[in-house]
């Protein structure tokens, strides 16, 4: 869909990549791409400090906005992910430090799935790739994952 960011310079870029990965779960990437400008505008450029303050009324307004994908759980997930991102960034000095503290790809994938909403295996892979973390070749990883070998 997009070229990887490689070196995000802000938490907003991490949250945007994470949100994009989350929206793609169960939704065509073409739909996500078509709606992305509206989503980006509705989420104010993905500033985590701003989004972390969103409340039920903000989500209700987003649910009425035809420019976004109106999936309440995913919209609420972005807010929760913004809050968690800020917490981890504060606790580790930077979010990049947090990612590095998780060890290699397999452990990153497992922990990100537990820590963040709508970041499953494929979404986690996409997120890590998008932010420039080391990931295995997609075709090899996906083939192993699909075969259930446990080695991705």
Backbone torsions as a table, in degrees:
resi	resn	phi	psi	omega
1	UNK	NA	-57.1	179.0
2	UNK	-127.2	160.3	171.6
3	UNK	-71.1	149.2	179.3
4	UNK	-64.9	148.3	178.1
5	UNK	-69.4	-30.8	-177.0
6	UNK	69.4	-61.2	-178.4
7	UNK	-131.6	83.7	177.4
8	UNK	-57.6	139.8	-179.7
9	UNK	-107.2	-0.4	179.9
10	UNK	-148.0	158.3	174.7
11	UNK	-63.1	-29.3	178.3
12	UNK	-59.1	-39.9	179.8
13	UNK	-68.1	-38.4	175.4
14	UNK	-63.3	-45.5	-178.8
15	UNK	-65.6	-38.3	177.9
16	UNK	-62.3	-46.7	179.6
17	UNK	-62.9	-40.2	179.3
18	UNK	-66.0	-41.4	-179.4
19	UNK	-67.0	-40.5	178.4
20	UNK	-62.5	-44.3	177.8
21	UNK	-61.3	-40.6	179.6
22	UNK	-65.8	-41.7	178.4
23	UNK	-65.7	-31.8	-177.6
24	UNK	-71.5	-15.9	178.5
25	UNK	-67.2	110.3	177.3
26	UNK	80.4	3.9	179.5
27	UNK	-129.3	140.0	178.9
28	UNK	-56.6	134.6	178.5
29	UNK	-61.9	-26.1	177.8
30	UNK	-67.4	-37.7	176.9
31	UNK	-66.2	-45.7	179.8
32	UNK	-60.0	-45.7	-179.8
33	UNK	-62.3	-41.1	-179.5
34	UNK	-66.3	-35.7	-178.4
35	UNK	-88.1	-10.1	-171.5
36	UNK	-56.4	-43.7	178.5
37	UNK	-57.2	-40.2	178.4
38	UNK	-69.2	-37.9	178.0
39	UNK	-65.7	-45.3	-179.9
40	UNK	-60.1	-41.6	178.8
41	UNK	-68.0	-44.9	-178.9
42	UNK	-63.2	-32.3	179.6
43	UNK	-99.0	22.9	170.0
44	UNK	47.3	47.9	178.4
45	UNK	70.6	14.7	176.7
46	UNK	64.9	32.4	175.2
47	UNK	-69.1	110.9	-175.1
48	UNK	-60.0	-36.4	-179.8
49	UNK	-64.3	-36.9	178.2
50	UNK	-72.7	-47.5	-176.3
51	UNK	-66.8	-33.5	179.8
52	UNK	-60.6	-21.8	-179.7
53	UNK	-89.3	-5.6	178.6
54	UNK	-59.1	144.5	179.1
55	UNK	-126.1	-172.3	-178.8
56	UNK	-57.7	-38.0	178.5
57	UNK	-65.4	-38.4	177.4
58	UNK	-63.7	-42.0	178.3
59	UNK	-66.1	-40.7	177.1
60	UNK	-57.7	-42.5	179.3
61	UNK	-65.2	-41.0	178.2
62	UNK	-63.7	-34.8	179.5
63	UNK	-66.7	-18.2	177.1
64	UNK	-95.3	-4.9	-174.4
65	UNK	-89.8	111.0	-178.5
66	UNK	-69.8	-9.9	-179.8
67	UNK	-79.9	-10.4	-179.0
68	UNK	-115.0	165.7	172.1
69	UNK	-79.1	115.4	-171.4
70	UNK	-90.5	69.5	175.4
71	UNK	-113.3	104.7	-172.8
72	UNK	-55.7	-44.8	-178.3
73	UNK	-61.0	-40.9	179.9
74	UNK	-71.5	-36.9	176.9
75	UNK	-64.7	-44.9	177.0
76	UNK	-64.7	-34.4	178.5
77	UNK	-61.6	-37.3	178.4
78	UNK	-62.9	-40.7	178.9
79	UNK	-64.3	-47.5	178.8
80	UNK	-62.7	-40.3	178.8
81	UNK	-65.4	-36.5	177.3
82	UNK	-62.5	-44.0	179.4
83	UNK	-62.8	-44.3	-179.1
84	UNK	-67.8	-39.3	178.3
85	UNK	-59.4	-45.4	179.0
86	UNK	-62.7	-41.8	179.7
87	UNK	-62.2	-48.9	-178.7
88	UNK	-67.3	-37.5	177.6
89	UNK	-61.3	-44.8	-179.7
90	UNK	-65.6	-44.0	-177.3
91	UNK	-70.4	-24.6	-175.8
92	UNK	-114.0	4.6	-178.9
93	UNK	87.7	-44.6	173.3
94	UNK	-150.1	159.4	176.4
95	UNK	-69.0	-32.7	176.9
96	UNK	-60.5	-41.8	175.8
97	UNK	-59.6	-40.7	178.3
98	UNK	-60.0	-49.4	179.9
99	UNK	-58.3	-43.2	-179.6
100	UNK	-65.0	-33.1	-178.4
101	UNK	-68.1	-15.5	-177.4
102	UNK	-80.9	-8.4	-178.3
103	UNK	88.5	-150.3	-175.9
104	UNK	-77.0	-178.3	-174.3
105	UNK	-51.1	-50.7	-175.9
106	UNK	-58.7	-43.9	-179.6
107	UNK	-71.1	-39.1	176.3
108	UNK	-56.9	-48.0	-178.0
109	UNK	-59.1	-47.1	-178.1
110	UNK	-63.5	-45.9	-176.7
111	UNK	-72.9	-40.3	177.7
112	UNK	-60.1	-37.7	178.1
113	UNK	-61.0	-37.2	179.5
114	UNK	-77.4	-33.8	-173.2
115	UNK	-83.8	-28.7	-171.7
116	UNK	-126.0	147.9	179.4
117	UNK	-76.3	140.9	174.7
118	UNK	58.5	38.3	176.8
119	UNK	-127.4	75.1	178.4
120	UNK	-79.6	-162.1	-176.1
121	UNK	-62.2	-54.5	-178.2
122	UNK	-66.3	-42.4	178.0
123	UNK	-64.3	-38.5	176.9
124	UNK	-64.3	-41.8	176.7
125	UNK	-59.2	-50.2	-178.5
126	UNK	-59.4	-45.4	179.4
127	UNK	-59.1	-51.0	-178.5
128	UNK	-61.0	-40.9	176.8
129	UNK	-63.1	-45.5	-176.5
130	UNK	-60.8	-34.1	-178.0
131	UNK	-97.1	11.1	171.4
132	UNK	83.6	16.2	175.1
133	UNK	-77.6	159.4	-179.8
134	UNK	-74.6	121.5	177.9
135	UNK	-128.9	152.2	176.3
136	UNK	-70.6	166.4	175.3
137	UNK	-56.8	131.0	-175.4
138	UNK	-56.6	-49.0	-175.7
139	UNK	-61.2	-42.8	179.0
140	UNK	-66.1	-47.1	-179.4
141	UNK	-61.9	-47.1	-178.0
142	UNK	-64.5	-39.7	179.0
143	UNK	-63.1	-45.6	178.7
144	UNK	-66.1	-40.5	179.6
145	UNK	-63.1	-46.2	-178.8
146	UNK	-64.2	-33.3	179.8
147	UNK	-78.1	-11.3	178.4
148	UNK	72.3	25.9	-178.4
149	UNK	-76.2	-16.4	-178.2
150	UNK	82.4	-9.4	177.5
151	UNK	-106.8	111.4	-176.8
152	UNK	-103.5	NA	NA
